[in-house]
Amino acid sequence: MKDTIQNNKYVELKYKVVDEKTGTVLVGVDFPIGYIHGANDILAPAIMEELEGKIVGEVISVPFDGDQIYGPRDESLVYTDSIGNVPEEYRELGATILTENEKGEQRSFIVTRVDDKTLTVDGNNPLSGRKVVFNLDVLTIRDATAEEIDAGGPINVEPEIGNYSKVPI
């Protein structure tokens, strides 16, 4: 009998997030991510529910409305400034800039546009305002060790550097 995804199972999968409207791959994870099912929430609850009962080799597609988790886009979080006001290390499409306001609250902004004169950053979550599809490939299912269950994930596993594909949004 094949193992199925259920609580306290160690699961490895790969996934892609595809914009439903354009078919563009927004995020592609090429290295397996591992987690303990039911011990932590690495993905949205609706996606975790869809994984329940699946077996190795299954590929599932889960439609997802980014507004449900991240809220609608807030255009007041999009800023364009003169490129001269931006440090060199942030003048690259996809770069992340971490800011802090007077209250000590942090927010990440992603560089979404760069030209000869200006740079635009966006503080919205990249999935806000989008309908996407998570395509997940189930690679491994096994009983989790007690240590993994306590930790909520794999022990001493590090992803290979460079296998995360970043696609401009």
Secondary structure, DSSP 4 states (H G I P E B T S, - for coil): ------TTEEEEEEEEEEETTT--EEEEEEEEEEEETTT--SS-HHHHHHHTT--TT-EEEEEEEHHHHH-S--GGGEEEEEGGGS-GGG-STT-EEEEE-TTS-EEEEEEEEE-SSEEEEE-S-TTTT-EEEEEEEEEEEEEPPHHHHHHTS-SS--PPTT-EEE---
